[in-house]
Amino acid sequence: MPPARLNVRKPISAAVPFVAPVRPLPLEPVHATLGASFGDVAGWRIPLDYGDAVAEQRAVRTASGLIDRSAQGKTRVDGADRVSFLDGVLTNDVGALAEGRGLHAATLDHKGRVHGDLVLYHGGDHLFLVTEPEATDSVLSHLNRLLVSDDASLTDVTARWCAFGLFGPRSGAIVTRVLGSPPPQEDYRTVAVEGEGLPVVVARNPYFRGDGFEMWMPPEAAERIWDAFLAEGVVPFGLRAAEALRIEAGRPKYPADMNEDTLALEARLEASISFTKGCYVGQEVVSRATYVGQVRRLLVGLAVGGGTPPGPGAELRSGDGVAGRVTSAATSATLGEVVALGYVRRDLSEPGTELTVGGDDDLRATVTALPFVR
């Protein structure tokens, strides 16, 4: 006798939550052909690795690696007040930026807490914002809340551009050969070149420390340009390698390592803060913490004993007291050990400080100066 069939009805009033479909990258079939495994990140399906994340890390540090960054948020800002508006809501000096140059900045609330970070480029008649996929919604919703009477508009142009990152000591020479023009030599400087007969914008980006470049191109040119880089012997790499490289570089990421509970100075964002420009949202808190008081905790690097990276939120202890928590961790192929980012009390933030992880006295973490690699 077949099992009884249960006829279970949902209450008429029960709401079915809306789940947005996961978006594939334009080059997903190409990545699949290369053996990529995929994961969902911030509503995108992106390559996690191509079979060997350790080899991918090593390629970036010793030669050159190529990553598809098309899931980045890309926003065009227009209007007569575009510069003054963003200068008033970002931590860095947008007003001093010349055409063809860029900067890294964070956006804060009035309490000085981080709502995301971005790279801004001056495109002449517009500004171009680039955000990590995990930060895009937070950054844009926060900027739109602050946009009240300014003559400025934010337009999502993510689908108009594919984006690749080429990182490693050989990357500059490879960009020159593939695109026929040398890339910029200054961080966040951009040049416009032509690739496959279509416009390509190249920017120098120090995301993983060392040489690195990001490129934006129309989707119809993307596969041919990707293939041209691979023909140069470049190794494709995915998110797993990228996370390890990011942690090695000591770069905090929203929301893993900084969020609305984090002060900008706790995350050590000083290089992305102008201390000389006029007022911006959160500036009073940043100034007070800089010139009057101090923050109580700081982002630090952690060299962790053992072979398994601790999970986000793992407790750090000093003696019988709580010292802080781990925010990101990965195995570094460069250093041959587990490296992590985390927050600890200011009095325990000096390099060389010994801590234990997760209440296990046998699992130790040593506070390490950032970045792990230079």
N, C-alpha and C positions, 0 to 999 in steps of 0.2 A: 504494500500500500504506500503510495507516495506520501511524503510528509505533509502535514497540514499547512496550508498557506495562510500566513498571517496578513490580515488586511488592516494595516496601521495607517491611520489618517493623521496628518498634522492639523492642529487647530487652525481654523480659518484665519485667525488673527496673527499666527506666527509669521514673522518676517524672515524671508530668505536673504541672507547677506549677499551683497554683490561682490563677486570676486573678479577683478580685472584680469583679462587674459594675459598670459606671459608673452612678451614680445621677443621674437627671434632677431638676431643680428642679420643685417642684409647678406653677410657672407657665411651664414650658418652652414649651407651645404659644402662650402669650401673647407671650413673647419672640421666638419664631419669626415670628409675625405682624408684629412690629415690625421685622423684618429682621435679627435678631441672628445673628452667627456664633458658633459654640460651640467650646469647648476643654475638655479633661479636666484637672481640677485636684484632686488629692488624692482621687480616687475620685468626683468630682462632674463633671457636664457643665454648665458655666456660660457665660453670654454673655461673649464677648471684646470685642465692640463691636457697635454698631448701624449700622455703615456709615461712621462718621467719628469716630474716637477723638479727633482734635484738637478738633473742635467740642464733643465731650462734655466734654473737659477745660475748655474755655473756659466752658461753661455752668455748671459747678460753681464756678468762680472768680468769675463775674460775676453769676450769677442763682441757679439751683438745679438739681441733678441728682439722679436717683433710681437707686439700685442695689439689685438683689436679693441680699441677703446670707443667704439661707436655708441655704446650705451651711455656715454657721458651726456649730461644735460648741456644743451647749447642754446643760449638765449641772446637774441639781438635786442639792444636797448637804443631807442631813438628818441628824438624830441629835443627841444632847445635847452631843457634843464637836465639832460641825461647825466652830464658830468657833475653838476652841483648836487643832484639828488643822490647819486651813488657815493659821492665824497662825504655826504652827511650820514650815510648808513653803513659804510664799510670802514674797517680799521686802518687801511693804508691810504696813501696820498694819491687819490685819483686825479685831483686837479693838476698835479705836476706832471702827469703822464703825457708824453708826446706820441704822435701817430706812429704806429709800427712797434710800439713797446707795450709791455704788460707788467702785471704784478700779481702777487698772491695776497689775499686779504680774507678776513673773517667778517661775518655779520653778527652783531650782538644785540641783546635787548637792553633795556634801560638799567638793568642790574649787572651789566657786563658779562652776561652768560652767553655761551656760544650757540648760535642757531645754524651753523654750517660755515663752510669755507669755500672759496672759489678762486679761479684765476681769471683776471679781467684783462682784455686786450683792447687797445685803442685802434679802431678801424677807420679813423678819419671822420666820416659822417655818421658813425655809429660806434657803440661799444659792444664787445662780444664777451659774454660770460660763459665759463666752462666749469661745470660742477661734476663731482663724482656721482654715480647713479644713486647711491644711498643718501646723498645730501640734497639732491635736486629739489624734491618736493618741499623740504623744510626751508631751503634758501629762498625759493621763489614765493612761497606763501608768506614768508616773513617780509620780503621786500615789497610784495603787493600790499600787505597791511600798512606798511610805512609810506606807501605812495598815495598821497592825499590830493594835494593841489599842484604838484610839480608837473610841468609839461614834459613827461617822459612816458614811454610805453615799453613793456616787456613782451617780446614775441618769441615763442618757442620755435626754434629752427632745427631741433634735434634731427628730424627726419631728412633734412636737406643736405646733411653732411655726414659722411663716414669719417671715422677718426682712427688713426693708427699711432702707436708709440714705438719708436725705435731707440733702444737703450743699449749702452755698452761702449767700450773704448774704440771699436771700429765703426761706430754708427755714423760719425760725421763723414768719413770717406765714402761710406756706402750711400748715404743720401746724395752726395755729390755725383756719384756715378749713375744712380738710378734716375734722379730728377734733373741732372745736367747743370746744377747750380750749387755752390757751396751753401750750407745752412748758416744761420746766425751764430755768432760766437758769444753773445751776451744773453744771460738768462732772461727768458720771457720776451725776447726780441723776435719779431716775425718778419718773414719775407714771403712775397707771392711769386710762385714759379708756375711752370706748366708741366703737367704730367699726363701722358696719353692724350694730349691735345686739349686738356681741360685744366681749369685753375686749381692749384694746390697751395694752401697756406702752410708754411713750416714755421714752427716756434721752437726755440731751445727751451727745454724743461728739465730742471734738476731733480725730478721727482724721486729717483732712487739714488741720488748723488752721482757724481761723475757725468760723463757725456750722455745726453739724451735729447730726443726731439719728438714733438708731436706734429702730426700732419692732418689736415682736414681737406677732404675732396668730395666732389659730387658722387653719389652712389654708383653712377654708371661707369666711373673710372676706377672704382675701388678694387675690383678683382684683378684687373691688369696690373695695378700698382703693387698690390699684395704679392702677386706672383713674381713681379720683377725683383722685389726684395728677397724673396725666397731663393730666386735664381742666383743671388749673391752669396748663398750659403748661410743666410740668417736663420736662426732657430725660432720658431713660433713658441710663445709661452702664454700660460693662462693665469687664472686668478690665484691658484695656490702658490706658484712661484712669485707672483707679484706681491702677495701679502708678506712673504718672507723678506723680499727685497725692501719693501716699505718699512718693515720693522727694523731691519738692519740700518736703514737710512734715518731712523728716529723720527719718522713723520707721523703725527697723530692723524687719525681719520674719523670723520663724523659718520655715524654716531658711536662707533666702537670705543674710541679713545677720548672723545669730547662731545658734549651735548648740552642741553639746556640746564644741566646741573653743574656745568664746568665754567669757571672763570677763564678768560682768555689767557691771563698770565699763569694760571695753573698748568695750562697746556703748553706753556713755553712758546707762545706765538709772537714773541717780541719782534722777530724779523719781518713779520707781516703787519706790524703796527707802526704808524707814524706818530711820533711823540712831539712833532712840531707843527702839524697842520691844525686847523681850527676844530670846532666841536663836531662830534659825530655821536650817534646813539651808542651809549655805553662808555663814552670817553671819560666821564667823571669818575666812574668806578676804577677804570684802568689807571688814571692819573693818581687817584688816592692810594691804590695798592702799590704804585711805583714809588711815589715820593713821600708818602706819609706812613703807611703800614706795609704789611707783607701778607702774601697769601699763606694759608696754613698747610697746603699740600702742593706737591709738584709732580709733574710727569717725569719719570725716570726710565732708563734702560735697566733691564734685569737679565743677567746671565744665569740661567737656571740649570741646576744639576738634574741628571736623569734624562731619559730618552723621549719622554712624552710631553709635549707642550701642555701647560696647565690651561684650563678653560677660562673664558672670560668671567670675571667676578671672583676668581679664586682668591682667598684671603691671604694676605701677607702679614706675618707676625714678627715681632721683636720681643724675645722673652715671652712673658705672659700677656703682652698687650698687642692689640691690633695696630699694624703699621700702615696698612693700605690694601689695595686690591689690584690684581692683574686685569688689564683691559684687552690686550692682544698678545698672542704668542705664536711662534712657529719655529721649525727647525731650520737653522741657517746652514746651507751647504758651504758658504764661504768660510764660516768660523768653525763648523763642525760641532755645534752645540745648539741647545735651545735658547732662543733669545725672546725677550718679551718687553712690552711697554706696560706701565702701570703707574698708579698714583700712590705716593707714600707721604707721611707727615714730613714737613719741612726739615725737622731736626734729624730725620733719618735719610735725607736725600743725597748725602755726600757719597761719591764713588768709593767703593770698597766696603760699604756697610753690608753686613751679613743679615739676611732675613730667612725665615722659613716659609714654606708655601703650604696652604691648605691644612694647617694644623699638624703636618707631618714633619717631625723634627729631623728626619733623614733627607727631606727634599729641601735643598737650600737654594736661595737666590741671592746673587751679589749685585748690589746697585752699581751700575756702569754708566760712564759718561756717554752721552749721545752726540753724534751718531755712532753706531757700532762700527760702521765702515765709512771712509771718507773718499 
